[in-house]
Every structure is written in C-alpha cells, then in structure tokens.
Amino acid sequence: MSTPTPVPPSPAPVAVPVALPKLDALTLFSGLSVGTRWDMVRLLADGRRASVSEVAAAVKCDRDLAAKHLRWMRAAGIVEGSDGSDRRKTVYWISALRRPAPGLLDFGFARVDLKKI
C-alpha cells in the first residue's frame, strides 16, 4: 500500500472590508469644497491607484499641495491610501465600496454623480 500524499494547507483567507467607516457630512462637504480635491476625486473615481506625484501631475498642482490634500481626504475617509517605503511611494484610491457604478460615488448619506458635475 502506498502512503497518501499530504494535502497542502489552503491559504489564509484575505480580509475584505464589508463596510467602510461612516463619513461625517460636514467633513465630506467641506473637504470637497476645494476645486483641486474635486479634480483628485474625479481622477481616482474609476478605481485607479495613483501616487502623490501622479495625482499632482494629473491635476496640475504642486506635489506638496497634492500630498496635503490627499492626506486630508484620507483622514476624512474620502479616499483610501497605502503607505509606501517612503512618502513618495504612498498610493491613493477610492474604494470599490464607494463606487457602486461608473461615475457614481456613494458616501452613505449622499450619492455623487460625477457625470452631472
């Protein structure tokens, strides 16, 4: 009789968020009252991930200013971010949970149709 071949253990499941933190309306609307931030949201609204340098180049603003706006929007919960080995490698995006359809962002208490703005 042969010995059965051991079955390798299955990989650990990847944690996928089922919900995002609830946003405060005042924080959201005051944050999006800045035109440069709207440009950044439009850029990231399709789910792309972009570094601060890429966002700054796309919206035609200074890299330090772009970093400031992105950090603020990350703290407010508007965008997500993943820290790199240094600040230049930090990547930002808008979660798929906030993007129920192309051009539509859902912040829980408000839906924003980017095609109408």
Summary of the structure (lengths in Angstrom):
residues: 117
radius of gyration: 18.7
end to end distance: 72.0
largest distance: 74.0
contacts: 274
relative contact order: 0.18
helix: 41%
strand: 13%
